[in-house]
């Protein structure tokens, strides 16, 4: 009888020990999930290809005044006026400019057109047309993982500026994340005349890096200097009227402070490559 009781007690002790281990693993798993949520943010999307991760940040849609207000202290160009109220649906946008590692993971390890090489440097010397080849491959490879009703694309010019200015969290900074340029951007005076690794400067209100400076970023829209004064529909605006150039945004390491402003508009030829121009991907509603 004594032996039997000892066996029962040992059995209960083992059960208690196993239960404790299970509880510990459950706690660690919950903690890891919470930590991941804090790190990645609610609603963000993470895609992995050939051991290379691509993170897109969720941008809640809403209304915002885009463009440059006449009489402001930011030295507006005529193409940035008039300021206008836009309404955008939810979308996602790359946490960083597409890096050379990400480009090669999609396009092939022997395909790196960049003048300055480095895995965490933004890919550059990619034309608007080549960006679309990259995006086509993403849509094909991740077709089963995309949010319902969304597709990879270049951001529209309105989506780009809305995100650069912080979306619904906007503090109305001149540059993407600050009224002072150096904390948030690589530009002519601090870049050592070259692009720099992504994520080295302060992020903006949405957690996006290098929206000001480093390299110019292609947008989906055709460029029209008078688009802001002539367009009538500001619900998910996208200029599809064929022209000579496509929009570029964000400034670069090779330009002064004026070009790094969230409102500044530039342009480039769709087949041209520039050593200070790359791109940032987005997930946009298929209806846009």
C-alpha positions as CSV (number, residue, x, y, z in Angstrom):
1,X,0.0,0.0,0.0
2,X,2.9,2.4,0.8
3,X,4.5,1.6,-2.5
4,X,1.2,2.3,-4.3
5,X,0.8,5.6,-2.6
6,X,4.4,6.6,-3.5
7,X,3.6,5.8,-7.2
8,X,0.5,7.9,-7.1
9,X,2.4,10.8,-5.6
10,X,5.2,10.5,-8.2
11,X,2.7,10.3,-10.9
12,X,1.0,13.5,-9.7
13,X,4.4,15.2,-9.4
14,X,5.2,14.3,-13.0
15,X,1.8,15.6,-14.2
16,X,2.4,18.9,-12.3
17,X,5.8,19.2,-13.8
18,X,4.5,18.6,-17.4
19,X,1.6,21.0,-16.8
20,X,4.1,23.6,-15.6
21,X,6.2,23.2,-18.7
22,X,3.1,23.5,-21.0
23,X,2.0,26.7,-19.1
24,X,5.5,28.1,-19.6
25,X,5.5,27.4,-23.3
26,X,2.0,28.9,-23.6
27,X,3.2,32.1,-21.8
28,X,6.3,32.3,-24.0
29,X,4.2,31.9,-27.2
30,X,1.7,34.6,-26.1
31,X,4.6,36.9,-25.2
32,X,6.2,36.3,-28.6
33,X,2.9,37.1,-30.4
34,X,2.6,40.3,-28.4
35,X,6.1,41.3,-29.1
36,X,5.6,40.6,-32.8
37,X,2.5,42.7,-32.9
38,X,4.4,45.6,-31.2
39,X,7.3,45.3,-33.6
40,X,5.3,44.9,-36.8
41,X,2.2,46.9,-36.0
42,X,-1.4,45.8,-36.3
43,X,-2.4,45.0,-39.8
44,X,1.1,45.2,-41.4
45,X,2.0,42.6,-44.0
46,X,5.3,40.6,-44.2
47,X,6.3,38.6,-47.3
48,X,9.3,36.4,-47.5
49,X,11.0,35.2,-50.7
50,X,14.4,33.4,-50.8
51,X,15.0,34.2,-47.1
52,X,14.5,37.9,-47.8
53,X,11.7,39.8,-46.1
54,X,9.5,42.6,-47.5
55,X,7.4,44.5,-45.0
56,X,4.5,46.7,-45.9
57,X,2.9,49.1,-43.4
58,X,-0.9,49.4,-43.2
59,X,-2.1,52.9,-44.0
60,X,-5.6,53.7,-42.8
61,X,-7.5,55.7,-45.4
62,X,-9.1,59.1,-44.8
63,X,-9.1,62.7,-45.9
64,X,-6.1,65.0,-46.0
65,X,-5.1,68.3,-47.7
66,X,-2.3,67.6,-50.1
67,X,-0.2,69.9,-52.1
68,X,1.4,73.2,-51.0
69,X,-0.6,76.1,-49.5
70,X,0.0,79.4,-51.2
71,X,1.8,81.8,-48.9
72,X,3.3,79.0,-46.7
73,X,6.9,79.2,-45.5
74,X,8.0,76.2,-47.6
75,X,8.6,78.0,-50.9
76,X,5.9,76.2,-53.0
77,X,6.4,75.4,-56.7
78,X,3.5,76.2,-59.0
79,X,3.1,72.4,-59.7
80,X,2.4,71.8,-56.0
81,X,-0.6,74.2,-56.0
82,X,-3.4,74.6,-55.2
83,X,-3.6,72.6,-52.0
84,X,-6.6,70.3,-52.3
85,X,-8.6,67.9,-50.2
86,X,-8.3,64.2,-51.2
87,X,-10.0,61.0,-49.9
88,X,-8.2,57.7,-50.0
89,X,-9.1,54.1,-49.2
90,X,-7.0,51.9,-47.0
91,X,-3.7,50.7,-48.5
92,X,-0.3,49.4,-47.6
93,X,3.1,50.8,-48.4
94,X,6.7,49.6,-48.1
95,X,8.4,50.3,-44.8
96,X,11.5,51.1,-46.8
97,X,12.5,51.7,-50.3
98,X,13.0,48.4,-52.2
99,X,16.5,47.3,-51.3
100,X,19.1,45.6,-53.5
101,X,18.6,42.3,-51.5
102,X,14.9,42.5,-52.1
103,X,15.3,43.3,-55.8
104,X,17.7,40.3,-56.3
105,X,15.4,38.0,-54.4
106,X,12.7,38.7,-56.9
107,X,14.6,39.3,-60.1
108,X,17.6,37.0,-59.7
109,X,20.9,37.1,-57.8
110,X,22.8,38.2,-61.0
111,X,20.4,41.0,-61.6
112,X,21.4,44.2,-59.8
113,X,21.5,47.3,-61.9
114,X,22.5,49.6,-59.0
115,X,25.6,51.8,-59.4
116,X,26.5,51.5,-55.7
117,X,26.3,47.9,-54.5
118,X,25.1,46.8,-51.0
119,X,22.3,44.5,-49.9
120,X,20.6,47.1,-47.7
121,X,21.2,50.0,-50.0
122,X,18.1,51.0,-52.0
123,X,18.1,49.6,-55.5
124,X,18.6,52.4,-58.1
125,X,19.1,52.7,-61.8
126,X,15.7,51.0,-62.3
127,X,13.3,52.5,-64.8
128,X,9.5,52.9,-64.2
129,X,9.0,50.0,-66.7
130,X,11.5,47.8,-64.8
131,X,9.7,48.5,-61.5
132,X,6.6,47.1,-63.1
133,X,8.4,43.9,-64.1
134,X,9.3,43.5,-60.4
135,X,5.8,44.1,-59.3
136,X,4.4,41.6,-61.8
137,X,6.6,38.9,-60.4
138,X,5.5,39.8,-56.8
139,X,1.8,39.6,-57.8
140,X,2.4,36.2,-59.4
141,X,4.5,34.7,-56.6
142,X,2.4,35.9,-53.6
143,X,-1.1,35.6,-55.3
144,X,-2.3,33.3,-52.5
145,X,-1.0,35.5,-49.7
146,X,-2.4,38.9,-50.7
147,X,-5.1,40.6,-48.7
148,X,-8.5,40.0,-50.3
149,X,-9.1,42.5,-53.1
150,X,-5.5,44.0,-53.1
151,X,-2.6,43.9,-55.5
152,X,1.0,45.0,-55.6
153,X,1.6,48.3,-57.4
154,X,3.6,51.5,-57.3
155,X,1.8,53.9,-55.0
156,X,-0.2,56.6,-56.6
157,X,1.2,60.1,-56.1
158,X,-1.7,60.9,-53.7
159,X,-1.0,57.7,-51.7
160,X,2.7,58.5,-51.6
161,X,2.2,62.0,-50.2
162,X,-0.5,60.9,-47.8
163,X,1.8,58.2,-46.4
164,X,4.9,60.6,-46.3
165,X,2.9,63.1,-44.3
166,X,1.8,60.4,-41.8
167,X,-1.7,59.6,-42.9
168,X,-4.2,59.8,-40.0
169,X,-1.3,60.3,-37.6
170,X,0.1,63.3,-39.4
171,X,1.8,66.0,-37.4
172,X,2.0,68.2,-40.6
173,X,5.8,68.2,-40.8
174,X,7.6,69.8,-43.8
175,X,9.6,66.7,-44.3
176,X,8.6,63.0,-43.8
177,X,8.7,62.8,-40.0
178,X,10.2,66.1,-38.9
179,X,10.5,69.8,-39.6
180,X,14.3,69.4,-39.4
181,X,15.8,67.5,-42.3
182,X,18.9,65.8,-40.9
183,X,17.1,63.4,-38.5
184,X,14.9,61.9,-41.3
185,X,16.8,62.2,-44.6
186,X,20.0,61.6,-46.5
187,X,20.4,64.7,-48.7
188,X,23.1,66.6,-50.4
189,X,24.7,68.0,-47.2
190,X,24.9,64.8,-45.2
191,X,25.0,61.9,-47.6
192,X,28.6,61.9,-48.7
193,X,27.3,62.2,-52.2
194,X,25.9,58.7,-52.3
195,X,22.9,56.6,-51.3
196,X,22.9,55.1,-47.8
197,X,21.5,51.9,-46.2
198,X,17.7,52.1,-45.5
199,X,16.3,52.4,-41.9
200,X,19.2,54.5,-40.7
201,X,17.3,57.7,-40.2
202,X,14.2,58.4,-38.0
203,X,10.9,57.0,-39.3
204,X,7.9,59.2,-39.9
205,X,4.6,59.0,-37.9
206,X,3.6,55.7,-39.7
207,X,7.0,54.0,-39.2
208,X,8.1,54.6,-42.8
209,X,11.8,55.2,-43.5
210,X,13.5,57.5,-46.1
211,X,10.3,59.0,-47.5
212,X,12.4,62.1,-47.6
213,X,15.8,61.7,-49.2
214,X,18.1,58.8,-50.0
215,X,16.6,58.1,-53.5
216,X,13.7,59.4,-55.6
217,X,10.8,57.1,-55.7
218,X,8.7,56.3,-58.8
219,X,4.9,56.7,-58.5
220,X,2.2,55.2,-60.7
221,X,0.9,58.5,-62.1
222,X,1.8,60.2,-65.3
223,X,3.2,63.7,-64.5
224,X,1.2,66.8,-65.4
225,X,2.5,70.1,-64.1
226,X,-1.1,71.4,-64.0
227,X,-2.8,68.3,-62.6
228,X,-3.6,69.9,-59.2
229,X,-5.4,72.9,-60.8
230,X,-7.2,70.9,-63.6
231,X,-8.3,67.6,-61.9
232,X,-11.8,67.5,-60.6
233,X,-12.0,64.1,-58.9
234,X,-10.1,63.8,-55.6
235,X,-11.5,60.4,-54.5
236,X,-8.5,58.0,-54.9
237,X,-6.9,60.2,-57.6
238,X,-4.6,58.6,-60.1
239,X,-3.5,60.4,-63.3
240,X,-3.7,57.9,-66.1
241,X,-3.7,60.5,-68.9
242,X,-0.7,59.5,-71.0
243,X,2.0,62.1,-71.1
244,X,5.8,62.2,-71.5
245,X,7.0,61.5,-67.9
246,X,6.0,59.7,-64.8
247,X,6.0,61.1,-61.3
248,X,8.9,60.9,-58.9
249,X,8.7,61.8,-55.2
250,X,10.8,62.2,-52.1
251,X,14.0,63.9,-53.1
252,X,17.4,62.1,-52.9
253,X,20.9,62.2,-51.6
254,X,21.9,64.4,-54.5
255,X,19.5,67.3,-53.9
256,X,19.0,70.2,-51.5
257,X,16.4,70.7,-48.8
258,X,13.6,72.0,-51.1
259,X,13.4,68.8,-53.0
260,X,13.0,66.7,-49.8
261,X,9.7,68.3,-48.8
262,X,6.6,66.0,-48.7
263,X,4.9,68.2,-51.3
264,X,7.7,68.4,-53.9
265,X,6.9,66.9,-57.3
266,X,9.4,65.7,-59.9
267,X,9.3,63.5,-62.9
268,X,11.3,61.1,-65.1
269,X,11.1,59.3,-68.4
270,X,9.6,55.8,-68.1
271,X,12.5,54.0,-69.7
272,X,15.3,56.1,-68.1
273,X,17.5,54.9,-65.2
274,X,18.9,57.4,-62.7
275,X,21.5,56.6,-60.1
276,X,19.6,58.4,-57.4
277,X,16.1,57.0,-58.2
278,X,14.5,53.8,-56.9
279,X,11.0,52.9,-55.8
280,X,8.8,51.7,-52.9
281,X,6.0,49.2,-53.4
282,X,2.4,49.3,-52.2
283,X,-0.6,47.1,-51.9
284,X,-3.6,48.9,-53.3
285,X,-7.2,48.0,-53.8
286,X,-7.8,46.3,-57.2
287,X,-10.6,48.8,-57.8
288,X,-8.1,51.8,-57.7
